[in-house]
Amino acid sequence: MTTTNARRVVAITGGARGIGYHTAEELIRRGHRVAIGDIDERQLKVAAEELGLDVAVRLDVTDPASIESFLDVTEEALGSVDVLINNAGVMPTGHVHEEADEVTRRQVEINVLGVIFGTKIALQRMLPRRHGHIINTASLAGELPVPGLATYCGTKFAVIGFTEAARQEYRRSGITLSTVRPTFTNTELVSGTSGAKGMRNAEPQEIARATADLIERPRPFVRVTRVAGTMVAAMKFVPERIATQLGTMLGTDTVFLDRVDTAARQAYVERVGRS
C-alpha cells in the first residue's frame, strides 16, 4: 500500500489515559481529526480539555449500543470515521486460581468482546463505503505467554486471532484490519511491577507513534519495541526448555506474581473494578 498523509477521522476507545490518550495526542499533532471514548467520565473531561477535543464521549465497550452512540456522535461532528482504534483494555495480575470470577469476566468482556463489537460495528459502517481501517490494540503477551497474566494473555491471543481472521475475510473489501502489539508499557497497567530484567519497558508515546505510522502506512501488525518484538518473534523457534530458562533469567516468570508491589498497584486495581 502507498503512503499517504491524508487527514483522517479517527475514533479511539479507552482514549482518556495511557496509550489511547497519547495516540490521540500524536494523531492531532499530525493533523488528523480525533474523537475519544472512555468509561471514566471525569478523566474523559480532563483529557478532552488537555487535547482540545470537541468529541469526547462516555463509552462502555462491552455494550454495542454504547459503541454505536460513540460512532454516531463522532460522525455527526467530524464526518465518516476512517479509522477506529479499539484500544480499551484492562490487565489484572496474579495467580489464576486466585482470580475472582468477576475479574476474569471483566477482562474477557472489555479486552475481547469490546474489540469484536467495535470491529463489527465499524465494518458495518465502512463496508458500504469500501474504505476504512480498524486497528485493534493487542500485546506481545498475545504471542508469548506470561505467568501472572494468564487471562490477559488469553484475551490478547484472542484479539490477534480474531483480527487476523477478519483481515483475511475482508481483504478484498477495501477495509484494512491491523493489530498493534506493545511490550510492557509504562502506563497504569504495569503500575507496581518492575518489568523484565535487562529490557526496558516501552513508553506510551512510542506506541502512539507506531499506531499513527500504521494508519499512514498500513500493515497487518506492528510490534513495539523493536527489540522486544524481535525477541518474541524469535522465541517461536526456540525449544520450550530454553524458552522457559530464558524467562527465568529475564524474570518474566515472576514479574507479575511474586514481584508485584500491591500497594503501588492498588489504585489501578480499584479503578478497574469500578469501571
C-alpha positions as CSV (number, residue, x, y, z in Angstrom):
1,M,0.0,0.0,0.0
2,T,1.2,3.5,-0.7
3,T,2.0,6.0,2.0
4,T,-0.5,8.8,2.4
5,N,-0.7,11.7,4.8
6,A,-4.4,12.5,4.1
7,R,-6.3,13.9,7.0
8,R,-8.5,11.2,8.6
9,V,-11.3,11.0,11.1
10,V,-10.1,8.7,13.9
11,A,-12.1,7.3,16.8
12,I,-10.2,5.9,19.8
13,T,-11.7,3.8,22.6
14,G,-10.1,4.0,26.0
15,G,-8.8,7.4,24.9
16,A,-8.8,9.2,28.2
17,R,-5.5,8.0,29.5
18,G,-2.4,5.9,28.7
19,I,-1.8,4.6,25.2
20,G,-5.1,5.9,24.0
21,Y,-4.5,9.4,25.2
22,H,-1.0,9.6,23.8
23,T,-2.3,8.1,20.5
24,A,-4.9,10.9,20.3
25,E,-2.2,13.5,21.1
26,E,0.1,12.1,18.3
27,L,-2.7,12.0,15.7
28,I,-3.8,15.5,16.5
29,R,-0.2,16.7,16.1
30,R,-0.1,15.0,12.6
31,G,-3.3,16.9,11.6
32,H,-5.9,14.1,11.9
33,R,-9.4,14.7,13.4
34,V,-9.8,12.7,16.6
35,A,-12.6,11.6,18.9
36,I,-12.1,9.7,22.1
37,G,-14.4,7.5,24.1
38,D,-13.9,6.2,27.7
39,I,-15.9,4.9,30.5
40,D,-14.2,7.2,33.0
41,E,-16.2,10.4,32.6
42,R,-14.1,12.5,34.9
43,Q,-10.8,11.6,33.2
44,L,-12.5,11.9,29.8
45,K,-13.3,15.6,30.5
46,V,-9.8,16.3,31.6
47,A,-8.3,14.6,28.5
48,A,-10.7,16.5,26.2
49,E,-9.6,19.8,27.7
50,E,-5.9,19.0,27.6
51,L,-6.1,17.7,24.0
52,G,-8.5,20.4,22.8
53,L,-11.1,17.9,21.5
54,D,-14.7,18.7,20.6
55,V,-15.7,15.0,20.7
56,A,-15.2,13.0,23.9
57,V,-18.0,10.6,24.7
58,R,-18.6,8.3,27.6
59,L,-18.2,4.8,26.2
60,D,-18.7,1.3,27.6
61,V,-17.1,-1.0,25.0
62,T,-18.9,-4.0,26.5
63,D,-22.2,-2.5,25.2
64,P,-22.7,-2.4,21.4
65,A,-25.3,0.3,21.8
66,S,-22.7,2.5,23.5
67,I,-20.2,1.9,20.7
68,E,-22.9,2.8,18.1
69,S,-23.6,6.0,20.0
70,F,-19.9,6.9,20.2
71,L,-19.5,6.5,16.4
72,D,-22.8,8.3,15.7
73,V,-21.6,11.3,17.7
74,T,-18.2,11.2,16.1
75,E,-19.6,11.1,12.6
76,E,-22.1,13.8,13.2
77,A,-19.4,16.1,14.4
78,L,-16.4,15.1,12.3
79,G,-17.7,13.1,9.3
80,S,-17.4,9.4,8.4
81,V,-15.0,7.5,10.6
82,D,-11.9,6.5,8.6
83,V,-10.1,4.7,11.4
84,L,-11.4,3.0,14.6
85,I,-8.8,2.1,17.2
86,N,-10.1,-0.5,19.6
87,N,-7.7,0.4,22.4
88,A,-9.7,0.0,25.7
89,G,-8.3,-2.8,27.8
90,V,-7.6,-3.9,31.4
91,M,-4.8,-6.0,32.9
92,P,-5.2,-7.5,36.4
93,T,-2.3,-9.6,37.6
94,G,-1.9,-12.7,39.8
95,H,-2.4,-16.4,40.1
96,V,-5.2,-17.9,38.0
97,H,-6.6,-19.9,40.9
98,E,-6.9,-16.7,43.0
99,E,-8.6,-14.6,40.3
100,A,-12.2,-13.7,41.1
101,D,-14.7,-14.8,38.5
102,E,-15.9,-11.2,38.0
103,V,-12.3,-10.1,37.2
104,T,-12.0,-12.9,34.7
105,R,-15.3,-12.0,33.1
106,R,-14.4,-8.3,33.0
107,Q,-11.2,-8.9,31.1
108,V,-13.0,-11.0,28.5
109,E,-15.8,-8.5,28.2
110,I,-13.5,-5.5,27.7
111,N,-10.5,-7.0,26.0
112,V,-12.2,-9.4,23.7
113,L,-15.9,-8.6,23.3
114,G,-15.1,-4.9,23.2
115,V,-12.8,-5.4,20.3
116,I,-15.2,-7.8,18.5
117,F,-18.2,-5.5,19.0
118,G,-16.2,-2.4,17.9
119,T,-14.8,-4.2,14.8
120,K,-18.3,-5.5,13.7
121,I,-19.9,-2.1,14.1
122,A,-17.1,-0.3,12.3
123,L,-17.3,-2.9,9.5
124,Q,-21.0,-2.3,9.1
125,R,-20.3,1.4,8.5
126,M,-17.2,1.1,6.4
127,L,-18.1,-1.7,4.0
128,P,-20.7,0.3,2.1
129,R,-18.0,2.9,1.5
130,R,-15.4,0.3,0.7
131,H,-13.0,2.3,2.8
132,G,-11.7,2.2,6.4
133,H,-9.1,1.0,8.8
134,I,-9.7,-0.9,12.1
135,I,-6.7,-1.1,14.5
136,N,-7.0,-3.4,17.4
137,T,-4.6,-3.0,20.3
138,A,-3.3,-6.4,21.2
139,S,0.0,-7.1,23.1
140,L,3.2,-9.1,22.7
141,A,1.6,-11.0,25.6
142,G,-0.8,-12.2,22.9
143,E,2.1,-14.0,21.2
144,L,4.2,-15.1,24.2
145,P,2.7,-16.4,27.4
146,V,3.5,-14.5,30.6
147,P,2.9,-16.1,34.1
148,G,0.7,-14.0,36.2
149,L,-1.2,-12.7,33.2
150,A,-2.9,-15.9,32.1
151,T,-6.3,-14.4,31.4
152,Y,-4.9,-11.2,30.0
153,C,-2.7,-13.3,27.6
154,G,-5.7,-15.3,26.6
155,T,-7.6,-12.2,25.7
156,K,-4.8,-10.8,23.7
157,F,-4.2,-14.1,21.9
158,A,-7.9,-13.9,21.0
159,V,-7.6,-10.3,19.7
160,I,-4.7,-11.3,17.4
161,G,-6.5,-14.4,16.2
162,F,-9.8,-12.6,15.6
163,T,-8.2,-9.7,13.8
164,E,-6.1,-11.9,11.6
165,A,-9.1,-14.0,10.6
166,A,-11.2,-10.9,9.9
167,R,-8.3,-9.3,7.9
168,Q,-8.3,-12.3,5.6
169,E,-12.1,-12.3,5.4
170,Y,-12.3,-8.7,4.3
171,R,-9.0,-8.5,2.3
172,R,-10.9,-7.5,-0.9
173,S,-13.4,-5.2,0.7
174,G,-11.3,-2.0,0.9
175,I,-11.1,-2.3,4.7
176,T,-7.8,-2.7,6.4
177,L,-7.5,-4.5,9.7
178,S,-4.4,-4.4,11.9
179,T,-3.1,-5.1,15.3
180,V,-0.6,-3.1,17.5
181,R,1.4,-5.4,19.8
182,P,3.2,-3.5,22.5
183,T,5.6,-4.8,25.0
184,F,5.1,-3.9,28.7
185,T,4.4,-0.2,28.5
186,N,4.8,2.5,31.2
187,T,1.1,3.2,31.9
188,E,-1.2,2.3,34.8
189,L,-1.5,-1.2,33.5
190,V,2.0,-2.0,34.8
191,S,2.0,0.0,37.9
192,G,3.6,-1.8,40.8
193,T,5.7,-4.1,38.5
194,S,9.3,-3.9,37.5
195,G,9.5,-5.3,34.0
196,A,11.8,-7.8,32.5
197,K,15.5,-7.8,33.7
198,G,17.8,-6.1,31.2
199,M,14.9,-4.9,29.0
200,R,13.2,-1.6,29.1
201,N,9.5,-1.0,29.1
202,A,8.1,1.0,26.2
203,E,6.8,4.5,26.7
204,P,3.2,5.1,25.7
205,Q,4.4,7.8,23.2
206,E,6.3,5.0,21.3
207,I,3.1,3.0,20.9
208,A,1.3,6.2,19.9
209,R,3.8,6.9,17.1
210,A,3.7,3.3,15.9
211,T,-0.1,3.4,15.7
212,A,0.0,6.7,13.9
213,D,2.6,5.3,11.5
214,L,0.4,2.2,11.0
215,I,-2.5,4.5,9.9
216,E,-0.4,6.3,7.4
217,R,1.5,3.2,6.2
218,P,-0.9,0.3,6.7
219,R,0.4,-3.2,7.6
220,P,-1.2,-6.2,9.2
221,F,0.6,-5.6,12.5
222,V,3.4,-3.8,14.3
223,R,5.4,-4.9,17.3
224,V,6.7,-2.4,19.8
225,T,9.5,-2.1,20.8
226,R,11.7,-3.5,18.0
227,V,13.9,-5.3,20.4
228,A,11.1,-6.9,22.4
229,G,9.2,-7.7,19.1
230,T,12.2,-9.4,17.6
231,M,12.7,-11.5,20.7
232,V,9.1,-12.6,20.8
233,A,9.2,-13.5,17.1
234,A,12.4,-15.5,17.6
235,M,11.1,-17.3,20.7
236,K,8.6,-19.1,18.4
237,F,11.5,-21.1,17.1
238,V,13.2,-21.8,20.4
239,P,12.6,-25.1,22.2
240,E,10.3,-24.8,25.2
241,R,13.0,-25.8,27.7
242,I,15.3,-23.0,26.6
243,A,12.4,-20.5,26.4
244,T,11.5,-21.4,30.0
245,Q,15.1,-20.9,31.1
246,L,15.2,-17.5,29.3
247,G,12.0,-16.5,31.0
248,T,13.6,-17.3,34.4
249,M,16.7,-15.3,33.5
250,L,14.7,-12.3,32.5
251,G,12.4,-12.6,35.5
252,T,9.2,-12.7,33.4
253,D,8.1,-15.8,35.2
254,T,7.7,-13.8,38.5
255,V,7.3,-10.2,37.5
256,F,3.5,-10.4,37.6
257,L,3.4,-12.8,40.5
258,D,6.0,-12.6,43.3
259,R,7.5,-9.2,42.3
260,V,4.3,-7.1,42.3
261,D,4.1,-4.1,44.7
262,T,0.4,-4.5,45.6
263,A,0.3,-1.1,47.4
264,A,1.6,0.7,44.3
265,R,-0.9,-1.2,42.1
266,Q,-4.0,-0.7,44.4
267,A,-5.3,2.5,42.8
268,Y,-5.4,0.8,39.3
269,V,-7.0,-2.3,40.6
270,E,-9.7,-0.3,42.4
271,R,-10.4,1.8,39.3
272,V,-10.6,-1.2,37.0
273,G,-13.0,-2.8,39.5
274,R,-15.3,0.2,39.4
275,S,-15.3,0.6,35.6
